[in-house]
């Protein structure tokens, strides 16, 4: 049996009993998902949204949203991508959201539904919406619900229909948690939405990822990573790929987002050279001073903590040709050496 995936570098939260209960639940459900999926052959992988796009005249990148629907609308309006009616107004622009729509807030379902609608509206206007999976999306797929709020459970309550018999595999799960688990466990209705979304995307000469792309990921193959993660999320393979475990996975790495040193910048340079790209854009780590660049402008960190949980202000990254700027009320941050 494939070993279970246990995330690293996650600080404990209180109360301890709740943490222990959720850890036990998460691991039990992961075990169930692993065994259940292993019983049947894996079919062909799901159809992925386009993850490698040609250069666009205007590219906008937005970082972690964490369940704050109002902040999500605010940053989309700041970037001129939606109007007062919440409809796509970005024309042929490309929007990339770098993951972590889930957890810490109560508007997660509305965020996913909004981004799905904008995805279709953008295509009709000649633009694109590319939404990535971050560590919090994949945690929910694994049944790790430690950062879900009460409102977050309530949003998905309807997926566990009380009028139907309880699945024996969920019999010991508290009723208030069942709906979210049904929605997000591999193959569930919202997991199938996430299964279309890549982990890594490329638009022109820019790579986008939640945590960071390392040379080992390039060796594995970016397309392969997207395809294999998608197959697991869709419930078509028994467990996440081994390279998605631990602090060096594409959704957990902080090599470029937490004070990168010369060695980190050298890793980045290798990745950019190998992929023929100019820069990387990452989220995952809240930047206290706002969105900024490091490694001589070769990596841009765009998690500004814009959700109410962190209390940040909406901001987005805009790429027009070789020009990169930050859309916010603050002046753009100068690249660090």
Helices and strands as residue ranges (DSSP letters): H 16-38, E 52-53, E 59-62, H 69-78, E 94-97, H 108-124, E 128-131, H 135-141, H 150-155, G 157-159, G 168-170, H 175-184, H 189-195, E 200-203, E 206-209, H 215-220, H 222-233, G 242-244, H 262-275, E 279-282, E 292-294, E 299-301, E 316-320, E 323-327
